Amino acid sequence: MQLHDLELSALQDRIAAARADFEAFQALKLHLDMTRGKPSAAQLDLADAMLGNLGPQDVFTASGEDARNYGGLQGLPEVRALFAGLLGAPPEQVVVGENSSLALMHDCLAWAMLHGVPGSTQPWSRESAPAFLCPSPGYDRHFALCEAFGIRMIPVPMTGEGPDMDVVEAHMRDPAVKGMWCVPLYSNPTGEIYSPETVRRLAQMPTGAPDFRLFWDNAYAVHHLTPDPAVLEDILPACAQAGHDDRAFVFASTSKITFAGAGLAFFGGSPANVGWFLEMAGRRSIGPDKLNQLRHLRFFGDAEGLKRHMDAHRAILAPKFDAVDAALRERFDDLAIAQWRRPRGGYFISVDARPGTARKVVTLARELGIALTPAGATWPGGHDPQDANLRLAPSFPPLEDVRTASQGIALCILIAALEAERDARLNS
Ligand code: PMP
């Protein structure tokens, strides 16, 4: 049923009932946080063996190098081989960074602005108004990087199979468009998966800027929530096949695999891009922490070990996503108010509330003691033109809290929609 099908008196009755539920929730004096996609303590515990798996005799690499010393800028070959699958790149086209892929994205942007990238005729900062396409809703920290570097952001709608490629291709003719953010697998926050057709078009499209880059953030490469993982087409071979070898910078990390503060981050790209990255990185550091690389190697052993570990994450995470989905379905089974999809992986559930109500939902949730990501955060500049999108992050709180918080959030979405409908009728 649609809200406008309800008689005004029935609408008023529903508001009264929902407000009574709200008061009952308020009496619980909750303190719940669904704001950020952090792994829970139980997930971090899964990698605890890594805290003590390196002894004094065990600090030598496969080639006999002492991992305690300087050097090895690109990362150990055996570690690059283990994680190459996350990037869809051969090990020789992978760099192991420190503990944050966001930091690598930051560095790539900074270097591009200061020096340009392979194929640039001048640094990006010399362009009159360099711009990035920003599939939206998207990852707020990507947008914050653009803001920090004065890069103009152009929102592009999502389709359920990645960004709207007609819109992308239309913008691409503009030489000021230097880059595009992509979270191609289990996108943050919509959870969608770029289709093979989307990947192909991104690789093939003509671009006005000869030095255009896809910032391909494969943060959720192995973070599946179902036993039948989705398959994402690898971007690097697709670009190479299209004759655009240097188009993609690929990023990934183990932040949500081992430790979110002490994992490994990765950069992948064409030989020219990897050469450029190492040239820049070599001025910034004499080499990365290879002991942490060895800890990861000893802990996983091989790709099969990595897969088993992600299955253990899934066992903890999937019930939390189920709990959010169940709470939303329970509340909205007879009223078409909120739209969401149950993601097959990643860390978020994106819910579209009634347009014009997302900010009110966040305020109501706060009154219930439930912290939500600020409305608008998933859009460039913090501005959701529909004021509809909410990003729910169920990974961190215990399952029981996720259940309670989701029921509270669903109630807030309902109240905001019912009252907006009532106000619209009374004001018309
Ligand atoms: N990219 C995306 C899409 C993310 O969701 C996150 C974490 N929320 C990151 C990057 C951050 O990655 P890292 O910890 O490697 O910096």
Residues whose N, C-alpha, C, O or C-beta is under 5 A from the ligand:
A	BS01	PMP	G37 N99 S100 S101 L102 A103 Y139 V183 N188 D217 A219 S253 S255 A260
